Amino acid sequence: MDKEQMLSDAFLKQFKTGEELTDFLTQLQKRGIEKMLEGELDAHLGYDKHEKSSTSNARNGYGTKRIKTGFGESEIQVPRDRDASFNPMIIPKRQSMVDGVENVIVSLYAKGMSVSDIEEQIREVYHFDVSTSTISRITETVAGDIVAWQNRPLDPLYLIVWMDGIVLR
């Protein structure tokens, strides 16, 4: 057994239940998202935290936001700027779901599940509530693309190979 494997085994032994591991991963994800948001704000403002700026726009504390991820619901600290011009890419303003959850909703919708079935599935798997109106809003964003693809002009010629077989004793 190599050193990396021994370290990972020792690390994982500290978790006695799956719930403890999930809680740890939730906190890790929360902290990662908050650090990415701070990095986005640094790029938006053009300088790092605790540096002098040459612009009038500066950091202006944090706001809290409740987000929904694959690990469930969590509350994060979102950095703000004085001009309120910072719009994060990871979790844009007025959105509360990380992309992965929205992709799951679109996937379930594409497989033919009803909105109420999707709502129930998200509640059971991710342990948070998503309203039917939110699910409808998410699915409507891709519905236009689906209709456009279905109504695309067809090629004048498609090659089809039809194979048939019969088995006789």
N, C-alpha and C positions, 0 to 999 in steps of 0.2 A: 504494500500500500504506500503510495507516495505522500509527500508532505501536504499537498493541497487537499487530498482526500481525507487525511487525518484531521486537518483543520475543519473541513466542512462537516465531518462526522461529529466532532466535538461541539461545533456550533449548533448543529441540529439537535443534539441530545438535551439541550436546555429547554426545549419545548416538550411538554408532557402530553399535550393534547393538540388536535388539529385546530381547535379554536385559538389557542395561544399563538400558533404559527400564523393563522389568518390575521389575528390582531396585529402581530408584528409586521406582516406584509402590508396591512392597511396603513399603519403608521409610516412605514418606509415609503409607500407610494405618496402619502400626504406630504411628507417632507420633501420628496423629490419634486412633486408638482410645485410646491412653494418656492423651492430653489430655482426651478426653471422659470417661474414667473418673475423672480427677482432678476434673473439673467436677461429676460426679455425687456424688463424696465431699464436695466443698464444700457442695453442696445438702443432702446427708444430715446433715452435721454442723452446718450453719447458719452457718458462717463460712469465710472464705478462708484459704489457707495463710499462715502467719506472722502471723496475727491472734490476739489473746487470745480464749479461749473461756470461756463461763460454764457449760459443761457438763462433766461428768466424762469424757465420751467424746472422744477426740482421735485424731489420725493416729498410725499405728503402723507406719510403713515401707511396704515393698512386698513382694509375693509374685510369683513368676514363674508364668506360665501359657502353655502351648502352645495356640495357636488355629489353626483351619483356616478360610481365607477363599478367595475367588475367585482370589487371587494365589498360593495355596499355604499352606504352614505357616509360622508365625512364633512367636517367643516374646515375650510382652509383660510389662511390669511392671504389676501390679494393686495399687493403693493399698489399705491396710487401715486399720481403726479398732480401737481397744483393746477395744471391746465385741463385736467381730465381728458387728455388726448390719448392716453395709453389704453389700447385695446389689445389684450393678450391674444395670442394665436392658439395657445393650448386650450384654454376655456374662455371663449369670447364673452364679452358683456352680454347679459341677459340670457345666458345659456347655463345649464346646470349639469350637463352630462358630458363625460369624457367620450371621445369618438368610439371607443370600443363598444359601449352600450348602445349607441345609436346604430352601429353596424349590426349588432345582434337583432335589434328591432326590425331593421330593414330586411335582414335575412329571414326572420320568422314570417314577416309579411309576404316576402317573395315565395315562401313555401306554402302559402295559402291559409295561414292562420288568421283568424278574425282579430279585430282590435281588442276585444275583451279577453280572448285567449292569450294574446301577447301580454296584456296587462297582468293576468294571473301568473303567467310563466315568469315574468320579470320579478314579481313579488315573491314567488317561491324560490327562485334561483339566487337573486341578488339581494333579497330582503329589504326592498324599498318600493314605494308606490310610484307609479308613473300614470298620470291621468290619461284617459282615452283621448282627450284633445291633444295632449303632447304626442302621443303615438300617431295620431292622425296627421299632425303637423310634420312629423319626421317622415312619414311614408309619402305625404304629398310632395315633399321636396324631390323625391326620386320618381314619382309617378309621371311627371312630365317627360323625363328622360326615357322611361319605359314606353310611353305612348309614341314618342318620336321614333324610337327604334322599331316599334311594331309597324309604323306607317312609312318607313324608309322606302325609297324606290328600290325595286328588286332588279337584280342583274337579268339581262335578256336570256341567259342560258345557265342552267345548273346541271352538272353531271351527277347522275344517280346510278348506282350499281345495285341491282336487285338480285339477291341470292336466295334461292329456295332449295330445299332438300327433302328427300323422302327416304325413309328407311324401310327396307323390305326384309323379311325373314326368308 
